């Protein structure tokens, strides 16, 4: 009996080690690069360390990106898709892998914990749109070749800083998105707005703009090459500070 317990414990320990190794191998892979930035941007790594990012800094799978209250940040992913984060946003790159010659390996899973963003579909979303997920505390967003804006207001957000009702708001600028939660699902096309307060209520179409604001600095509309030259074209590795 003692030998059996020892064998079982050894197997459990081995499984735990392999699981941890697998998680660390998945985390840390480069997912994209910061192309534009208007204020402080931090990345909380999978191991808990925090980095201060700058233009040309790399972001990785497992990173939680955090913007300050005046910060916009444009992240270009390795499939040429773009995520532009609004101020006071918490956004997780759970999984992102793309190889041009290996479409079966495509994965794009993100979590918008609070705040807002604009998403522009890249090569992964065009060839494997079913492998794109944008999770939020109220619903999950899927794409059909799309440019969309999403904003999640947490119930704990002070009314003074978020006058709208808490929940997930979406706006489609191009293409189509599919918003779903356990209570139901809804498609939204270009020019449409949607809302759901939580997982217990289905997404609904809104007749008018609920007041979604997305106003990054004008330089964000410039080409990556021009923004790179304006920044000097060098990677500011010295600014990638690690906070333990």
Buried (B, 14 or more C-beta within 10 A) or exposed (E): EEEEEEEEEEEEEEEEEEEEEEEEEBBBBEBBBBBBBBEBBBBBBBEEEBBBBBBBBBBBBBBBBBBBEEBBBBBBBBBBBBBBBBBBBBBBBBBBBBEEEEEEEBBBBBBBBBBBBBBBBBBBBBEBBEBBBBBBBBBBBBBBEBBBBBBBBBEEBEEEEBEBEBBBBBBBBEBBBBBBBEBEBBBBEBEBBBBBBBBEBBBBEBEEEBEBEBEBEEBBEBEEEEBBEEBEEEBBEEEBEEEE
